[in-house]
Amino acid sequence: MDGEVLAGEKNEIYPLRILGDAKMEGNLTVYTVELMGSVYGGMPAEDLLPGKRFSYEYNPIEKEMSRKVGDLRFATPVSMRNEFSRIRIQHKVAGNKLNKKLMVPMPFINNQGKEVTFGMWMHYVEYVAEETFSIQKNTLLLYGRSNRSQNGEYANIGKSGNVIQMGAGIREQIDNQIVTK
């Protein structure tokens, strides 16, 4: 992650600081880095060869006006050939709607089959947002299509200029298993 320091086998001699977000080049994740400290002779090329292992060390920051660097890391027991798809929804509500009562409370049947009544506008908005996100997530898990080509490149670019990575949904995974058997 941007601003983190990585170290290889010679961690006290050649610490590397990441200078920006990763860029995908095919199926490789590429980072721009700099040597930390006063290492004027550079780092030996044999320490940068493919297969060399690096580990996360720490997140150094400046004394004043520092910006976000680093993040938490988690080990997960997940192993997959597929990719995680990411979705997001956004909805804006005017500030004056925060404590706005509905003229007529709206009754709904929730997932457990019980009737729920919404008397405030924001309660209704939150319900619709949760329901919409749940439907999108379930649709993606079932019908999602991978956008990664055979050479490891992605077919779609988001508004930020970064690639959109989509994993295969259950149906595509089942179709691929039938084809490969």
C-alpha positions in Angstrom: 0.0 0.0 0.0 1.2 3.5 -0.7 3.8 4.7 1.9 4.5 1.3 3.4 8.1 0.0 3.7 8.9 -3.5 2.5 12.0 -5.5 3.1 13.6 -8.5 1.5 16.3 -10.9 2.8 18.5 -7.9 3.7 15.9 -5.9 5.5 18.2 -3.6 7.5 20.3 -2.7 4.4 17.7 -2.3 1.6 14.3 -1.2 2.9 12.0 -0.2 0.1 9.2 2.4 0.4 6.2 2.1 -1.9 5.5 5.4 -3.7 2.0 4.9 -5.0 -0.8 2.5 -5.6 -0.2 -0.8 -7.4 -0.7 -1.0 -11.2 -1.7 -4.2 -12.9 0.5 -5.3 -15.9 -1.1 -8.4 -17.2 -1.4 -10.7 -14.2 1.5 -8.9 -12.3 1.0 -6.3 -9.6 3.7 -3.6 -10.1 4.7 -1.0 -7.5 7.0 2.0 -7.8 9.4 2.0 -4.9 12.4 3.9 -3.5 15.2 2.9 -1.2 14.8 4.3 2.3 17.7 5.9 4.0 21.1 6.8 2.7 21.8 3.9 0.3 23.6 5.8 -2.4 25.0 2.7 -4.2 21.5 1.3 -4.9 20.2 -2.2 -4.4 21.8 -5.2 -6.1 19.8 -6.6 -9.0 19.9 -10.1 -7.7 17.9 -9.0 -4.7 15.1 -7.9 -7.0 14.7 -11.0 -9.1 11.4 -12.8 -9.5 10.7 -15.2 -6.7 12.4 -13.1 -4.1 10.2 -12.7 -1.1 9.4 -9.3 0.6 7.5 -8.6 3.8 5.7 -5.6 5.1 7.7 -3.7 7.8 6.2 -0.3 8.9 4.6 3.0 7.7 7.0 6.0 8.1 5.4 9.4 8.0 6.7 13.0 8.0 6.6 15.1 11.2 3.9 17.5 10.1 1.0 17.4 7.5 1.3 13.6 7.1 -1.3 11.9 4.9 -2.8 8.4 5.0 -0.3 5.6 4.6 -0.6 1.9 5.5 -3.6 -0.2 6.5 -4.4 -3.3 8.5 -3.6 -6.8 7.1 -5.5 -9.9 7.7 -4.7 -13.6 7.1 -7.6 -15.4 5.6 -8.2 -19.1 5.1 -9.5 -18.4 1.6 -7.9 -20.1 -1.4 -9.5 -19.6 -4.8 -8.7 -19.3 -8.5 -11.5 -16.8 -8.9 -11.4 -13.2 -7.9 -13.5 -11.2 -5.5 -15.9 -8.8 -7.2 -16.6 -5.4 -5.6 -19.8 -3.4 -5.8 -20.8 -0.1 -4.4 -24.0 2.0 -4.3 -24.3 5.7 -3.3 -27.4 7.7 -2.5 -27.6 11.3 -1.3 -30.3 12.6 1.0 -30.8 16.2 1.9 -29.9 17.1 5.4 -33.5 18.3 6.2 -34.8 14.7 5.7 -32.9 13.4 8.7 -35.8 13.9 11.2 -38.6 14.1 8.6 -41.7 12.1 9.5 -43.7 10.4 6.7 -47.3 11.6 6.4 -48.4 8.0 6.4 -46.2 5.3 8.0 -45.2 2.7 5.4 -45.7 -1.0 6.2 -43.4 -3.6 4.7 -42.9 -7.3 5.1 -39.3 -8.0 6.1 -37.2 -11.1 5.2 -38.6 -13.0 8.3 -42.2 -12.4 7.1 -43.0 -9.9 9.8 -44.6 -6.6 9.2 -42.4 -3.6 9.8 -43.6 0.0 9.8 -41.4 3.0 8.8 -42.5 6.3 10.3 -39.4 8.3 9.4 -38.0 9.1 5.9 -34.4 8.0 6.8 -35.6 4.6 8.1 -37.3 4.0 4.8 -34.2 5.2 2.8 -31.9 2.9 4.9 -34.3 -0.1 4.3 -34.3 0.5 0.5 -30.5 0.9 0.4 -29.9 -2.3 2.3 -32.5 -4.2 0.1 -30.9 -2.8 -3.1 -27.4 -3.7 -2.0 -28.5 -7.2 -1.0 -30.2 -7.8 -4.4 -27.1 -6.5 -6.3 -24.8 -8.7 -4.2 -26.8 -11.8 -4.7 -27.2 -11.2 -8.4 -23.5 -10.7 -8.7 -22.7 -13.9 -6.8 -25.0 -15.9 -9.1 -24.7 -14.3 -12.5 -21.4 -12.4 -12.4 -19.0 -12.8 -15.4 -15.2 -12.6 -15.1 -13.7 -9.8 -17.1 -10.2 -11.1 -17.0 -8.8 -12.3 -20.4 -6.6 -15.3 -20.9 -3.5 -13.1 -20.8 -4.4 -11.7 -17.4 -5.6 -8.3 -18.5 -9.0 -6.8 -17.6 -11.5 -5.5 -20.1 -13.0 -2.7 -18.1 -11.7 0.6 -16.6 -13.6 2.5 -13.9 -14.1 6.3 -13.6 -10.9 6.5 -11.4 -8.8 5.1 -14.3 -8.1 1.9 -12.5 -9.2 -1.5 -13.7 -12.4 -3.1 -12.6 -11.8 -6.7 -11.5 -14.8 -9.0 -11.7 -14.9 -12.6 -10.6 -16.9 -15.4 -12.1 -20.4 -16.0 -10.5 -21.6 -19.4 -9.5 -23.2 -20.1 -13.0 -20.0 -19.2 -14.9 -17.9 -21.3 -12.5 -20.3 -24.3 -13.0 -20.1 -23.8 -16.8 -16.3 -23.8 -16.7 -16.2 -27.0 -14.6 -18.5 -28.7 -17.2 -16.3 -27.6 -20.1 -13.0 -28.5 -18.4 -14.1 -32.1 -17.3 
